Amino acid sequence: MTASGYITRACAGAAIMASFLTIGSIAHDAKMEALEAANIKKAIYCMDLLENKLDVDKAAEECFGEPYIQHHPRLEDGRDAVIALFRARAKKYPHYSAHIVRSSASGDLVWLHMHVKRSPEERGGAAVNIFRMKDGKMVEHWGVAMPVPETSKNDNGMF
């Protein structure tokens, strides 16, 4: 076989291998997109149970995995601690609500940008909660929050 024949066969083999890698990559991307969509849907469902319906028992059963790792410095670690926090808050603030303004996911992480209010008449606060999801349950949490101020130095709004 001539040198050009070897080059032609090598190029053809490389093209076939690239096709298989592309097909594998597309399948992986589709699987990841489906996982991210499912994680966003479940996180929104869980936050609605906890923040709007105040159904902590149902959320405890359906939404929190073990171990549950807490990164918020003012909250205790563990599944039982976060469930106790939501139970106490539901009792203290029976009109608590949260509106999810936007959400996003990357792999097993979900971000929820929320407008939270302890009562309908207050301005409330802006919160960003980040959850790591595993098997359809929240297993890790990071959160940041700030109150909605009376005035702002810009006209962009927090939401």
Summary of the structure (lengths in Angstrom):
residues: 159
radius of gyration: 23.1
end to end distance: 67.8
largest distance: 83.6
contacts: 416
relative contact order: 0.13
helix: 44%
strand: 30%
